[in-house]
Amino acid sequence: MDFVTVGETMLRLDVDPVASLENLDRLQVYVAGTESNVATALARLGLRAAWISKLPATPLGRLVERTVRMHGVDTSRVVWDAAGRLGLYFSHIAPLPRPQTILYDRQGSSFTRLDEEEVNWSFVRRSRMLHITGVTPALGELPRRVVQRALQEARAASRWASIDLNYRATLWPPDLAREVLTPLISQCDLLICSRRDARVLFGNDGKPEAMARALQGAFGCRRVCVTLGAEGAGALDGDAWVQSPAAPVTIVDPIGRGDAFTAGVLYALLTDQDLAAGVRYGVRLAAWKQAGRGDIVWVNRGDLTAGDEGGVRR
């Protein structure tokens, strides 16, 4: 594999924008997980991507596995749970002034019971790179051990590792997240972090370049990407700073844009391009994702360089 990742994927249940979680009569169903979102994007771009997880051996578990595999991702190392449940989350993307609301129902899911001894670690050692996020270690002690072991295996095999902080305040408090994530970040070659997460977790605020240099100095990662919302994103590669403005977009669904950005960065690096190209691809894929519904960005290589003018392709 070019890329391997480990994490939980759930069913996302969308509420009609003009309804509410307390007043609904139908739900739109999507498959959603931050790690598998990155894997599906990279597979659609032509790379050999694999996703490791644990799913219940139920129709819902099979729906998730089939959907991820449909995009070209290797799911052969998914662990099947004979007596488990699938995590869910409810999403309500409401028009202003109402807030966007996400409600998780994932406690006790099959993935949270994935033991490190159930994982085929030789598969991780043989892959070119490992990608982790800050979501998985927030899910409990067993997922935390799996992530720690994954990094140990990748580093022992001299594989490249990346981490997207992806802080979720509803899953754990900042102090605990900082304590757990700090040693993980220090083992990674690439750190991807939103400006908000840098501020909340590490008290790091200010101009993007100064923020990235502070993160690089604190953790020793050669490469640091900072996402800046409507301002685009910037990245530090060694001592060189690059920045790209956000791509124009009509936002339909913002969920998954960070994963799409990550996929653009990793695609560039895995195809021997520089980090400047990765940032350009990342902001483009983030915009592409927000223009469609669901967590997965339906993209191909031609979309990386197509124009932003919209219109009709003929």
N, C-alpha and C positions, 0 to 999 in steps of 0.2 A: 504494500500500500504506500501511496504518497502521504496519506494523512489518516490518523486514527484519533478518535475521541471517545469519551465515556460520559454518559449522563442520562438523566431521566427525560423521557418524552411522554407527553400526556395528550388527552383530548381537550381541545379548546372549544368551549360552547359559547357562541356569540349571541348576545341579546340584541333585538332590534333597536337601532339607535334612538327611536322615539318612544320606546318602552322603558322598563327599568327592571332590575333584578327582583323587585317585589311585585311587578305587574307584567308578566310575559305569558305568551301562549305558544311560542315556537323558539327554537334554537338552531343556529347554523353551526355545523360541526367541522372542525379542522384538526389536523395533527400538528402538535406544537412542542418543541423542546429546543432550548438554545444551542445545545451541542449538535443535535441532528439537523437543525436549521443550517448550520455552517457546513456540515457534511453533505447535505443535499445540494447546496449551492455549488460546492467544489466538484461534486460528481457531475452536475449539469454542465459545468465548464470543462469537463473532459479529464479530470484528475481521478486517480484511484483512491476513493475515500471509504473509510470504514467507521462504523459506529458500534460501540459496545454498550449494552444495557441489560436490564432484567425486566421481563414483561410477564403478565399473567397469561396462562395458556387458555384464554377465553376469546370469544369473537372480537372483543375490543382490543385485546393485546395483539391479535393477528391483524386487525385493521391497521394499527400503528406500524407494525413491522412491514406489512405489505406496502403501505404508503411510502415509507422511507426507502425501501428497496426499489420501488417503482422509478425513483429518480436516479437510480444507478449506484446507490450506496451498498457496500458489502455489509450485510447484517448477519453473517454466518456465526459471529461470536455473541449473538444475543443469548442470554440465559433465560430459559423458560421456567416459570413458577406455576406449579400445579394447583396451588391454593391461594393465589394472591388477588390483588385488585389493581386497577389502573388509576393513576392520578388524573384528576380533572382540574380545569380551571374555567371560570366563567368570566367573560370579557364584555364590558359595556362601553363602546366607543360612542359617547353621546355628543351632540352638538353643544357649542357654548351657549350659556355659561355653565352647563352641567359638567361635572368632572368625568374623566375616563376612570372606570372602576374595574379592578381585577380581584376576583375572589377565588382563592385556592381551596381545593378539596383533595389533598394529596397525602395526608398523614397516613402512615401504615401501608403505603403502596409497595408493590413488589420491588421496585427499584431500591427503596430505602432498606431492603433486607438483602441486598447484594453483598455477599461476602467476598473478600479479596481472593480467597482460594478458589472461587468459582470462575475466575477470569483466566483466559488463556494468555499468559503474559508473554510467551514467545511471539505471539502475534504483534504485540506492542513493540517488542524489541526489533522486529524485522521491518517495521514501518519507518518511513523517512522522518516523520515528525509526529509529535503528540500535541493535542490541543486540549486544554482544560478550561473550566470557568469557575467563578466564585459561587455559582449556584449549587453545584453538587456538594461541596463540603458543608453547606448550610443545611443540608437535609438530614443530618444525624451522624452518629459515630461511625457506622459502617460505611456510608458513602465517603466520609472524610478519609477513612483508612484506604479506600479504593483509590482515591485521587493521590494520596501520598505514595502509595505503592506504584501507581502508574508513573509518577515522576521518577521514582527510584529506578524503575526498570528502564525507562527511556534514557536517563542519564548514564546508567551503567553500560548501555549499548551505544553511548555517544550520539544519541539522537537529539534533534532539535526540538525544543518545547516552547509553547506559547500559552499565555493565560489572558483571558478576558475577565476582568473583575466582576462585572455584572452584579453589583451589590443589590440585594433584595431586602429592604427594610422590614418587610412583613415576615421574613424567615429568621432573621437574627439581628441582634443589636450591633451597632458599630464597633464597640469595644471587643466583643467576641470575634467578629469578622476580621478585625485588624490582627488580633492575636493568631488566628488560624491561618489567614492568608499570607501574612508576612513571610514565613519560611517557604511557602509555596512559590511566591513571586520570585524570591531570591534564587530559585533553581531554574528559572525560565530565561530564554534568550529574548523573548518578545513579550512586552506588557502592553495590553490594550485597556484603556481606562477612559471613562467619561469625565468631563470636567466636574460634574456633580459628585461622582464617586471619589475623586481625588480630594475634594473638599471635605466630604462627609467622613471618610475613613482616615485620612491622613492630615487634615487641616491644611491642605495644599491649595492655595488660591492665588490668583494673579494672572499675568499674561500667559498664554498657552506655552510658549517656548520655555519660559522660566519654570512653569509647572512640570513640563516634561523633563527638564534637566534636574529638577529636585527629585523626581521619581527615579530617574536613572541613577543618581548619586545614592539614593537611599537603598536601592535593591540590586544594583549592579547589572541590570539588564542593558545590553548593548542598544536594543531598539525599544523605543517607547512611542506608542500612538495615543493621542488624546483626542477624543471626539468632542465637538463643540456645538452640537445641535445645528441651528440655522446658520451658524458661521462656518460649517464644514468640519474639517479635521486637520490636525498637524501631527508631525512625527519627527522623532530624533533618531538618526542612524549614526551611532558613534558620536561625532561632534557636529554632524551636518543636520540642520533643521529644514524641513519642508512643510508647506502648508497649502491646502487646497480649499477653495470655497465650496459651499454646498451646491449640489446640482439643482436646477429648477424642478419643482414637483408640485402636483396637486395632490395633497395628502388625503388618501382614502382610509388607510389603516397604518398607524405608526408602529404597531407591535412587530418586532423582528428586524427593525432597521439596523440595530447594533450588530446583530448576527450577520446581516448582509454586508455591512462594512467590514467586519472581520474576515469574511470569505474573500472579499476583494483584495485585502492586504495579503492574506495567505496565498491566494492564487498567484499574485505577482512574485512573491518570494519563492514559491515552489516551482515556478517556471523561469527562475533565474533572472528575474527583472528586479529593479531597485525598489526601495521603499517609497520613493516619490510616485512611481507608477502604482504601487499598492494603495497609497492614499487616494489617488485619482480614481482607481477602480472602486475603492471602498465607498467613497461618497456617491459615486454613480449607482452602485448596487443598492445603497441605502435609499436613494431616491426611487429607484426602480421598485424596490420592495414596498415602499409607502404608497405607491400608486395602485397597488393590488391588495386584495383581501387575503387573510390568512398569514401564518408565520413564515411560510416558505417562499423564497423569491424564485419565481419561474423565469429563469434567465438562461441564455446560452452565450458562447464566446462572442458572437457577433454583436450582442447587446452591449458589450463593454466599450465599444468604439462607435456605436451608432450615434447620430445626432440627437439633440435634446428638443427638437422643434415639434415633436409629436406628429400629427398628420396621419396620412394613410400610406402604408407600405404596399406597393404594387409591383 
